[in-house]
Amino acid sequence: MEEQSLNKVRVKVETVLGEENMDSLFFSYLDEYSIEHKITEDVGESGFPMVEYTGGPVALTNMLMEKFGMDKQDINQIYPEINE
């Protein structure tokens, strides 16, 4: 089993990818906030790839709010591991 750093969390989120310019901006955002990403073979309900994001709880929460339009209540309900 892979060991996680104490302050890092992993979440999987369905992510719209495929527009080169937008993807580049998004990946630059991830790099800026030290969020690692891995595109998985899984596909979400809308047909877009599931991406596994690994980072600190604050960075992941901010990403989910800023880039995915979630509020804190949604995040706490869908991704309780962020606040554990």
C-alpha positions in Angstrom: 0.0 0.0 0.0 1.3 3.4 -0.9 2.0 5.7 2.0 0.5 9.2 2.0 2.1 12.2 3.6 0.2 13.3 6.7 -0.9 16.6 5.1 -1.8 15.2 1.7 -5.2 14.0 0.6 -6.5 12.2 -2.6 -9.8 12.8 -4.3 -11.2 11.7 -7.6 -13.2 14.2 -9.6 -14.8 13.9 -13.1 -12.9 16.5 -15.1 -13.6 18.0 -18.5 -10.4 17.7 -20.6 -9.6 17.9 -24.3 -9.4 21.7 -25.1 -5.6 22.2 -25.3 -5.6 25.9 -24.2 -8.0 25.4 -21.3 -6.2 22.2 -20.2 -2.9 24.1 -20.2 -4.3 26.8 -18.0 -5.8 24.3 -15.6 -2.6 22.2 -15.3 -0.7 25.5 -14.6 -3.1 26.2 -11.8 -2.5 22.7 -10.4 1.3 23.2 -10.5 1.1 26.7 -8.9 -0.8 25.2 -5.9 1.3 22.0 -5.7 -1.6 19.7 -6.6 -0.6 16.5 -8.3 -2.9 14.9 -10.8 -3.3 11.6 -12.5 -5.9 10.9 -15.2 -7.4 7.5 -14.5 -9.0 5.0 -16.9 -12.4 5.5 -15.0 -15.1 7.6 -16.7 -17.6 9.7 -14.7 -21.4 9.9 -15.2 -21.1 12.6 -17.8 -18.5 10.7 -19.9 -15.5 12.7 -18.9 -12.4 11.1 -17.3 -12.0 10.8 -13.6 -8.8 12.6 -12.4 -7.1 11.8 -9.1 -5.9 14.9 -7.4 -3.4 14.8 -4.5 -2.6 17.8 -2.4 -3.1 19.6 0.9 -6.6 20.0 2.2 -6.7 23.7 1.7 -5.4 23.6 -1.9 -7.9 20.8 -2.8 -10.8 22.7 -1.2 -9.9 25.9 -3.0 -9.5 24.0 -6.3 -13.0 22.3 -5.9 -14.5 25.7 -5.1 -12.8 27.8 -7.8 -12.5 25.3 -10.7 -15.5 23.0 -10.1 -18.0 25.4 -8.5 -18.6 23.5 -5.3 -19.4 25.0 -2.0 -18.0 23.9 1.3 -21.1 21.9 2.1 -20.8 19.9 -1.1 -17.1 19.3 -0.5 -17.7 18.0 3.0 -20.5 15.7 1.8 -18.8 14.3 -1.3 -15.2 14.3 -0.1 -15.2 13.9 3.7 -11.5 12.7 3.6 -10.4 16.3 3.0 -11.5 17.3 6.5 -10.5 14.2 8.4 
